[in-house]
C-alpha cells in the first residue's frame, strides 16, 4: 500500500505552528526524521478515517475535509517533535488540539465531508424527501438538523 496523504504538511509547516521551533538536518529530530514522523502519523490518520468511511487517498486541497485533516496531522506531528525535544508541557496542549479535531471528525464526519457514506443525521429537506412530511414536535437547529425530544 502506498503511503498516506500528508496534506502538504512538512517540517516547515510544523515550524509555523510553534515559535522558535527549528528543524534542520542537524536538529534532533532531523528534517528527515520529522518527515518520517509526519508520514507515520498520516498513515495512522488514514486508518482512523477509513474506519469511519472517510476516503483520504487522493484527497486534494479543494475537498471539504482536507484542511481539517491537515490540522490534525500537523498537531499530532508537532506533539511528537516537542516530546522528542523534552518540551512535554508544550506537547500536551498540542496533543489535546489533535485529539479534539480527531474527535470532531469521528463524531460527526458529515460536518467536514459532504461525500461521507455514514448517515448520522439528515437535514429537514432530506427528511421531507424521505417521508413526505415533518416530524410532529420536531424543531430545526441552526444547521438545519432535525431534533426531536432530548437535547443536542
PLY file of the C-alpha trace (Angstrom):
ply
format ascii 1.0
element vertex 152
property float x
property float y
property float z
element edge 151
property int vertex1
property int vertex2
end_header
0.00 0.00 0.00
1.25 3.47 -0.84
1.95 6.00 1.87
-0.97 8.06 3.13
-1.76 11.60 2.05
0.23 14.14 4.10
-1.98 17.12 3.09
1.02 19.29 2.31
2.32 19.08 5.88
6.11 19.41 6.03
8.74 20.31 8.59
8.21 23.96 7.60
4.50 23.61 8.42
5.37 22.43 11.92
7.73 25.36 12.41
4.89 27.76 11.62
2.82 26.32 14.49
5.45 26.63 17.23
7.58 29.67 17.90
11.35 29.07 17.97
10.98 25.51 16.64
13.98 24.92 14.42
14.06 21.83 12.24
17.18 21.22 10.18
19.36 18.33 9.01
21.38 18.80 12.22
18.48 19.14 14.65
17.06 16.35 16.73
14.78 15.13 15.35
16.28 16.00 11.98
14.41 17.17 8.90
14.43 13.58 7.61
13.15 12.19 10.90
10.40 14.82 11.07
9.34 13.78 7.56
9.15 10.19 8.78
7.10 11.28 11.81
4.67 13.15 9.55
4.31 10.12 7.26
3.78 7.72 10.17
1.09 9.96 11.66
-0.55 10.34 8.22
-0.72 6.55 7.92
-2.33 6.36 11.37
-4.79 9.11 10.50
-5.74 7.30 7.28
-6.64 4.25 9.38
-8.84 6.30 11.73
-10.64 7.85 8.77
-11.07 4.57 6.91
-12.77 3.10 10.00
-15.39 5.86 9.67
-15.86 5.56 5.92
-13.82 8.64 5.00
-11.59 8.07 1.99
-8.37 10.10 2.26
-6.24 8.73 -0.56
-6.13 11.11 -3.48
-7.80 13.89 -1.48
-6.89 17.36 -2.74
-7.00 20.78 -1.10
-10.44 21.55 -2.54
-12.03 18.64 -0.64
-14.00 19.79 2.43
-12.10 17.54 4.85
-8.60 18.37 3.60
-7.95 21.33 5.92
-9.27 19.54 8.99
-7.05 16.53 8.31
-4.05 18.78 7.63
-4.59 20.43 11.04
-4.95 17.09 12.82
-1.79 15.77 11.16
0.12 18.95 12.00
-0.96 18.89 15.66
-0.08 15.22 16.03
3.34 15.60 14.41
4.16 18.77 16.39
3.31 16.98 19.63
5.72 14.14 18.81
8.51 16.53 17.83
8.05 18.56 21.02
8.10 15.43 23.18
11.26 14.31 21.37
12.84 17.62 22.39
11.74 17.27 26.03
9.14 20.00 25.69
6.38 17.80 27.03
4.33 20.63 28.54
4.04 22.24 25.12
3.31 18.86 23.56
0.37 18.16 25.90
-1.57 21.20 24.71
-0.86 20.42 21.08
-1.90 16.79 21.60
-5.20 17.96 23.12
-5.82 20.02 19.98
-5.18 16.97 17.81
-7.48 14.83 19.95
-10.24 17.45 19.79
-10.04 17.70 15.99
-9.98 13.92 15.59
-12.95 13.50 17.93
-14.89 16.09 15.93
-14.09 14.22 12.74
-15.03 10.83 14.20
-18.21 12.03 15.98
-19.69 13.95 13.08
-17.93 13.18 9.81
-20.70 14.80 7.78
-19.78 18.18 9.20
-16.45 18.02 7.37
-17.02 15.59 4.48
-20.02 16.07 2.22
-19.35 12.76 0.45
-19.16 10.58 3.57
-21.24 7.41 3.40
-22.17 7.42 7.10
-25.68 8.72 7.82
-25.58 10.22 11.26
-28.18 12.94 10.77
-30.28 14.26 7.96
-31.41 17.72 7.02
-35.09 18.62 7.17
-35.13 18.66 3.35
-33.73 15.11 3.26
-36.32 14.00 5.82
-39.24 15.52 3.86
-37.99 13.83 0.69
-37.79 10.51 2.51
-41.13 10.54 4.37
-43.09 13.37 2.77
-43.88 15.36 5.93
-42.41 16.94 9.03
-41.96 15.17 12.33
-44.65 16.34 14.76
-42.99 18.33 17.51
-39.59 18.48 15.79
-37.70 21.69 15.66
-34.98 22.84 13.36
-31.48 23.69 14.55
-29.42 26.49 13.04
-27.61 23.86 10.98
-30.92 22.52 9.63
-30.71 19.23 11.50
-33.83 17.57 12.86
-34.04 17.23 16.62
-36.92 15.69 18.47
-37.06 15.13 22.21
-33.99 15.17 24.41
-31.31 17.69 23.69
-28.45 18.11 21.29
0 1
1 2
2 3
3 4
4 5
5 6
6 7
7 8
8 9
9 10
10 11
11 12
12 13
13 14
14 15
15 16
16 17
17 18
18 19
19 20
20 21
21 22
22 23
23 24
24 25
25 26
26 27
27 28
28 29
29 30
30 31
31 32
32 33
33 34
34 35
35 36
36 37
37 38
38 39
39 40
40 41
41 42
42 43
43 44
44 45
45 46
46 47
47 48
48 49
49 50
50 51
51 52
52 53
53 54
54 55
55 56
56 57
57 58
58 59
59 60
60 61
61 62
62 63
63 64
64 65
65 66
66 67
67 68
68 69
69 70
70 71
71 72
72 73
73 74
74 75
75 76
76 77
77 78
78 79
79 80
80 81
81 82
82 83
83 84
84 85
85 86
86 87
87 88
88 89
89 90
90 91
91 92
92 93
93 94
94 95
95 96
96 97
97 98
98 99
99 100
100 101
101 102
102 103
103 104
104 105
105 106
106 107
107 108
108 109
109 110
110 111
111 112
112 113
113 114
114 115
115 116
116 117
117 118
118 119
119 120
120 121
121 122
122 123
123 124
124 125
125 126
126 127
127 128
128 129
129 130
130 131
131 132
132 133
133 134
134 135
135 136
136 137
137 138
138 139
139 140
140 141
141 142
142 143
143 144
144 145
145 146
146 147
147 148
148 149
149 150
150 151
